[in-house]
Amino acid sequence: MTKQAGQFAASHYETRASAYVESTVHSQGADLDVIIQAVQGRRLEHVLDLGCGGGHVSYAVAPHVGRVMACDITPGMLRGVQDEASRRELSNIEVRQASAENMPFEDCTFDAVLCRFTAHHWDGFEAGLREARRVLKPGGLAVFVDVTAPEDAVSDSWLQTLELMRDISHVRDYSIGEWVSALGRCGFLVKGLTRSRLRMAFESWVARTQTPVERVEGIRSLQRGAPAVVKDRLGMEEDGSFLLDVTVFTVSRP
């Protein structure tokens, strides 16, 4: 991520941090269960929660690993994670401010890298993946979770537009094919993937990002005018709620 892009994303989320720490959507889900299952039973001493946001991956895995480094570009997120970790008495969580594309960690530092719902904000998608591989030990575990875009161009265009109108720091939701190709180019071995669908309740979806009224109205206008194929693919409901595809990529560094 360029310095300018990183500053934009950080400033955009600074006043929204508490909403992500408290978010019900982010604090649970089948994808989070997959992450917990992936770390259980392993001897993981040092784990990175990359782009930690509200810290929900950190809280979930902390009881199962030695130490968790929660890393994010936004200072307010990190303060919220520190406070919540203290409240939960999770003393093995520490925080560090950094962008995914330029992390201040030595090569081969972590036994596992976990990354959930953040790659769609990265200015440099593959740069972030290469950094994740660099700081991961050989043979180490990595789990990437994100919204994945529809494969058909029409639904993809509509999803990206709705996402950007709701959150101007959005860069791109990548398709499963784009993810798999990028992971391979960046030196990861894909071991498996798990797909699910996540219902986004419209009112909380736009409230969490403090989307201005005029853009909320624009989103609703677009939704009402969407072609039937898009409404069906995104599972659009009368109140604007809809479905997102979520994919968990379980990979390793050879």
N, C-alpha and C positions, 0 to 999 in steps of 0.2 A: 504494500500500500504506500502510495506517495505520502510525503509529510502533510501536504495540503488535504488530501483525501482522508487521511487518518484524523486530522484535526476536525474536519467536517463531521465525520461519523461520531467522534467523541463528544463534540459540542451538541450534536443532535440528540444524543441519548443521555446527556448529563442530567437533564431535568426529568427524564423518564425512567430513571434507574429503579426507583422503589416499585414502580408498576410491574417490573420484570421479576424482582425478588418475590413479590406477592402474587404473581400470576399463577392461577390454577392450571391453565393450559401447559405452562412450562414446568410445573412441579410434578407432573405425572405423565403417563402415557406408555403405550406398548414399546416405543423406542427406548425410553429410559429404562424399562425393565430389561431390554436386550443388553444395554450397557452394563447394568448391574450383574447380569448373568455372565457377561464376558469377563469380568474381573474377579468374580468369586472363584475361589479355589486356586488362584494363581499367587505366586510369590512376587507381588508388585510393591517395591519399596518406594518408588518415586514416580508419581503420576502427574501429567499435565492436563489441566482442563483448559483447552485452548478456545479463546473467545467465550469466556465463562458466563457473560451476561449476568443473570440473576443468581448464578451459582448452583443451580439445581443438580447438575452432574456432580459437582464437588460434594454437596451434602449427601448424595446418594451413595457415592463410592467410598467416602472417607472411612466408614466403619470396616471396610474390607481391604484397605491398603495401608502402607506405611505413612506416606506423606502425599498431600495434594497441593500442587501449585496452580492456583486459579489466576489465569492471565487474561487481561482484557485491555482494550484501548481507552476505555472510558473510566476516569477516576471515580465518578459517582457510583458506577456499578461495583467497583472494588471496595469502596467504603461500605456499600450495602451488604456485600458478601462477608466482609469482616464482621460486621455487626450481627448478621444472621448466624454465622458460624459460632460466634461467641454465645449467642442466645441458645444455640443447640448444644453447646459444650463440645464442639468439634475442634479440638486444639491442634489437630494435624493439618489444618488448612491454612496456607499462607497465600498472599496475593502479590501480583507483580503487574505493572502497567507496561504493555507493549502491543504492537501490531502483530498480526499473524505472519506478515511478510518479512518482519525484521525483529526476531526474538533475541533477547540478551542472554541466551543460555549456551553453554558449551555443547559441542558435538556429542551425541550419544549420552545425553544426560538422563533421559527418562525411560522407564520400563514400559510405559504405556502413554499414548497420546489420545485423549478423548475430546471430541469436537462436535458440538450439537447446536444447530440452528444459528450458525454464524457465517458460514462460508459465502452465503448469498450477499453478504455485505463487503466482502473483500474486493479491493480494487484490483489486486493481482491474484486470481484464483490459483493458478499453478505455482506462483511464487510462494503462496501460503502453504501449499501441499509440499513443496520442496523443503521449506523450513521445518515443517512437521517431521518429515523423514530425517532431516539432518540431526534434530535433537533427540530422535528416538534411537534406542540401542539396537544393534543388529539382532534380528529375531524377535524384536519387540512387537507388542500389540498396538494397533491403532483402530479406533472406531470413529467414523464420521457419520453424522446424522444431519440431514437437511431436507427441506422441502425440495421435491424434484418436479421439474416441469413436464407437462404432457409432451408426448412425442410428436403429435400433430401440430403443424405450424399455427393454425388458427387459434386453437385453445392456448397454445404457448404464448402467442402475442397478447391475448386477452389477459392471461394471468399476470404476465410481466407488467402490463399497463395498470391493472388494479393494484398490484403490489407497490409500484412506484408512486401512484397517486396517494396511497395510504401512508407511505413511508419514503420520503425523498432521499434517504440514505441507501435504499435498495439498489443493488447492482444487477444481479441476475439469479433466478432459480435455474439451475442446470438440470438437464435431463439425465436419466440413468446412464444412457450411452455416453454422454459427455463426461460424467463422473468417472465411469470405468476407464475410458480412454485417458483422461487426465491422470488418474491414479497410476496407471501403467507407465505413462511417460515420466512421471515423477519418482519412479522407483519403488512403488508399492506392489505387493502381490495381493490381489483380491481373493479372500478366502470364502466370502459369502455375503449375501445381502438379504435384508428383510424389508418387505414393503407393508405399509399400512395407510389408512386414510384418517385424517384428523379434521373433525368438524370445527370450523371457526365461527363462533357466535358473533354476528356482525358488530353489535354495540360495543362489546368488550374488545374486539379486534381493533376498532378505530380509536377507542378511548385509551388503550395502552400506549399508542404512539402519539396521542394528542393531535390527531389529524384535524386540520382546520375545517370548519363547517362547509366552506365552499368546495373543498375537495371531497368531503363525505358525500355531498349532494352530487358531485360529478361521478363518483363511484356508483352511486345508486342509479343515476341516469344511464350509465354504461351497462350496468347489470340488467336493467329493464329492457334495454335495446339489444341485448346480446342475441345472436342467432341460437336456434334451438340446440344445435350440436354443442355449443359452448356451455349453455345452461345445463345440459345433461352431463357433459364431461366434468364440469366443476361442481355439480350437485347443488346448483343455486336454489335457494329457498326464497319465499315471498319477502321475508324481512331482510334479505341480503346475506344471511348466513350461507356458508358454502363449505366444500370439502377440499382439503389440500392433500396431495400425495406426499408421504414422508418415507424416505428410504434410509436404512441403516447399512452402511458399508463397513464390514469387518475385514481389516487388511493387516498385513505384516510387512516388516522391513526384512528382506532376505539377508 
